[in-house]
Structure formats: C-alpha cells, structure tokens
C-alpha cells in the first residue's frame, strides 16, 4: 500500500511549498501555519487536492 501525499499551498501567494502524507480518517482539509519562502514570512498553508 503506497502512502498518498498531498500538497500544502500558501493562502497568500498560492505557491505549493510542502508535501505531507495523507491520513485516511481525516474528513476536512488540513490547515497549518508554515513558513513560505516566497512571501518570506509565516502564513496559513492549506491542503490542495
């Protein structure tokens, strides 16, 4: 069984900076506060499909 990965995109500039493993039991999109190298600051990153 392969692990499925999803991308996290910056909510400010839209760049996809991070890849995380998907959990099967999660029903809503993942939202994390991560550093965006394009914006140069910490922003909200949301899971993309």
C-alpha positions, 0 to 999 in steps of 0.5 A, a space after each residue: 500500500 503506497 502512502 498518498 501525499 498531498 500538497 500544502 499551498 500558501 493562502 497568500 501567494 498560492 505557491 505549493 511549498 510542502 508535501 505531507 502524507 495523507 491520513 485516511 480518517 481525516 474528513 476536512 482539509 488540513 490547515 497549518 501555519 508554515 513558513 513560505 519562502 516566497 512571501 518570506 514570512 509565516 502564513 496559513 498553508 492549506 491542503 490542495 487536492 
